[in-house]
């Protein structure tokens, strides 16, 4: 069983790391909010099927529906949209590197809103290193204008949104003791509903004119990057533990960067140092207090 979980661990990192190039391809045909809608739609289908197979859904769960609404916005709709918008505006490798900063925002949110997350020297160092890495990517002192500041801002908004979602889940969702697969189904299902309300559908089928774009969107982002990813992640948590599972967050930024380099994206020579700095910051935050780092299990990007 553990061997299977280690395989899933590697696959999950590869899937999440490749999400950014799939968004980039789809972004040539449709808008970021349309990408988000289709991603959630095709991600919801396998999650719903798995939840029904497990018999995990109960009408009684919906007395907590207000919490599901908050999670659907923070951890799915806003998070996916902000990352889609940011990725469209940035090279996919750069977007993937910025997505690696999610654990830093998770800790900041926990420190602000949960008294159980004390600040210590190693965590301060981690936060400083992480945001130094972001600055190295943004390079605000450079006049070349290669990196779009709006794209960086959207990636930060997405990271903040999902970071807040972990804190909200710890404070309000975890005490409920509901099955993870049920919570995921409700979260993604509600996000799909809200996205349908606000997404203009005109021109959304244009993505299916480009085989590379729709295959990446449906299978890469939807079925694998959302549906499979949630199911695999919870399987890893069950067999390897939350702390081990959280280490998967180190893989996607590296994968995204390598893919960006492979396709010839304009990524500066300092990118490797920047990603190392971000991941070093994440490591400092996660390992400064190992028992509490269980909360900081992050999926980037997811």
Beta strands, then each sheet from edge to edge (+ up, - down):
end
